[in-house]
Amino acid sequence: MNEYFMINNDNFQKMDLREIAVYKKENPEDKLWSARLSTGLFGHTFCPAGNRGPKKIDEVLLAAGNNGLDRLILYGFIPCPVCKPETTEGFWDKSKNMIKQIYRNINSPEEFADKSILPFDALWIDWENIIPHIGSFPSRLYIPQGLDKKSLKAAKKRLKKINKQIPALGYYDANAPGRFNEYKI
């Protein structure tokens, strides 16, 4: 049975799909958010981009309600460009304080979603506070293209301090197998 970790009231809970469905039925006011750990993006659980490919326990982190959304933002996740969670009614009102606490120069949901301001980079994720709860990294992390050897070695060193089993580091490449071009470090 598929299990996922869900952030609920600042706690990480391992839940199977049945338990998640029961939670949602009993708490209809709590929107469920979905974070893809390998990309550092968060969005809707029904996002077509987020629903591609395998979804193992170390690939997806769910979050419940406004508190869960705040946690995802605090941990460094940025909005998915496909499902655009920042356009959800009430999103900015509920999340602007946390966004401004983390990103002082972000003043609108459009700026928060602008990838020229906050680019794709799974190294921005606060792995130090996530991995102790979920146990392991996803199999790969999408990080910027063109990083030099020094930056890559520093990233690898940081991740190894968190968990000896580190993921493959690479960047999105539409022409590469699996659309992932792995750095050779």
C-alpha positions in Angstrom: 0.0 0.0 0.0 1.3 3.5 -0.8 2.3 5.5 2.2 3.3 9.2 2.4 4.4 11.5 5.0 2.1 14.4 5.8 2.8 17.5 7.8 -0.1 18.1 10.1 0.1 20.5 13.0 3.9 20.7 12.7 4.2 16.9 13.0 5.3 14.5 10.3 2.8 11.6 10.1 3.2 8.5 7.9 -0.2 7.7 6.4 -1.5 5.3 3.8 -3.9 6.4 1.1 -6.9 5.2 3.1 -5.9 7.3 6.2 -5.3 10.3 4.0 -8.8 10.0 2.5 -10.3 9.6 6.0 -8.4 12.7 7.2 -9.6 14.7 4.2 -13.2 13.6 4.7 -13.1 14.5 8.4 -11.3 17.8 7.8 -12.7 19.2 4.5 -11.6 22.7 5.4 -7.9 21.7 5.3 -6.6 21.9 1.8 -4.0 19.2 1.1 -0.8 20.4 -0.6 1.7 18.2 -2.3 5.5 18.8 -2.5 7.7 17.0 -4.9 10.9 16.4 -3.0 13.2 15.9 -6.0 12.3 19.3 -7.6 11.6 21.5 -4.5 8.1 22.4 -5.9 4.8 22.4 -4.2 1.3 22.5 -5.6 -2.1 20.9 -5.7 -2.5 17.2 -5.2 -4.3 17.0 -8.5 -1.5 18.7 -10.5 -0.9 17.0 -13.8 2.9 17.7 -13.6 3.1 16.4 -10.1 1.2 13.3 -10.9 3.7 12.1 -13.5 6.1 9.2 -12.7 6.5 7.1 -9.6 5.4 8.4 -6.2 7.3 6.7 -3.4 7.3 7.7 0.2 10.6 9.6 -0.3 9.4 11.5 -3.3 6.2 13.3 -2.1 5.5 15.2 1.1 1.9 16.1 1.8 0.9 19.1 4.0 -2.5 19.8 5.5 -4.1 23.2 5.8 -2.6 26.6 6.3 -0.1 25.3 8.8 1.1 22.7 6.4 1.4 25.3 3.6 3.5 27.5 5.9 5.8 24.5 6.7 6.4 23.8 3.0 7.3 27.5 2.5 9.5 27.5 5.5 11.3 24.4 4.3 12.1 26.2 1.0 9.5 24.8 -1.5 8.4 27.1 -4.3 5.2 27.1 -6.4 4.7 24.7 -9.2 4.6 26.5 -12.6 2.0 24.1 -13.9 -0.8 24.1 -11.3 0.1 27.5 -9.9 -0.9 27.1 -6.3 -0.2 30.8 -5.7 -3.4 31.6 -7.7 -5.6 29.7 -5.3 -8.2 31.9 -3.7 -6.9 33.3 -0.4 -3.4 31.9 -0.9 -1.5 35.2 -0.5 -3.6 36.3 2.5 -2.8 33.0 4.2 0.8 32.7 3.3 2.3 36.2 2.8 3.6 36.5 6.3 5.6 33.3 6.0 6.8 34.2 2.5 7.9 37.6 3.6 9.7 36.1 6.6 11.7 33.8 4.3 12.0 36.0 1.2 12.1 39.6 2.4 11.9 41.1 -1.1 8.9 39.1 -2.3 5.9 41.3 -2.3 3.2 39.4 -4.3 2.2 35.9 -5.3 3.4 36.7 -8.8 6.9 37.4 -7.5 6.8 34.3 -5.3 6.1 32.2 -8.4 8.6 34.0 -10.7 11.3 31.5 -11.5 13.7 34.3 -12.5 13.4 35.5 -8.9 13.2 32.0 -7.2 14.6 29.5 -9.6 14.3 25.7 -9.5 16.8 24.4 -7.0 16.2 21.5 -4.7 19.3 22.5 -2.7 17.3 25.3 -1.2 15.2 22.8 0.6 15.8 22.6 4.3 16.8 18.9 4.2 18.4 19.2 7.6 14.9 19.4 9.1 13.0 17.1 6.7 15.3 14.0 6.4 15.3 13.2 10.2 11.5 12.8 9.9 11.2 11.0 6.6 14.4 9.0 6.7 15.9 9.3 3.2 16.3 11.6 0.2 14.5 11.0 -3.1 16.6 9.1 -5.6 17.6 12.4 -7.4 17.6 16.1 -6.9 17.0 18.7 -9.6 19.5 21.5 -9.2 20.6 24.4 -11.5 22.5 23.6 -14.7 26.0 24.9 -15.0 27.2 24.6 -11.4 30.9 24.5 -11.0 32.8 21.6 -9.3 33.3 23.6 -6.1 29.5 24.2 -5.7 28.8 20.6 -6.5 31.3 19.3 -3.9 29.9 21.6 -1.3 26.3 20.4 -2.0 27.4 16.7 -1.8 29.2 17.4 1.5 26.2 19.1 2.9 23.8 16.3 1.9 26.2 13.6 3.2 26.2 15.2 6.6 22.4 14.7 6.7 22.3 11.2 5.3 25.1 9.0 4.0 22.9 7.8 1.1 22.8 10.9 -1.1 20.7 11.3 -4.2 21.9 11.8 -7.7 22.4 15.5 -8.5 21.5 16.8 -11.9 19.3 19.2 -13.9 16.3 19.0 -16.1 17.1 18.1 -19.7 14.2 17.3 -22.1 16.6 15.3 -24.3 18.2 13.2 -21.6 17.0 9.8 -20.5 14.3 10.4 -17.8 14.7 14.1 -18.6 17.5 14.2 -16.0 21.1 15.0 -16.8 23.2 13.8 -13.8 26.3 15.7 -12.8 29.5 13.7 -12.6 31.2 14.7 -9.4 
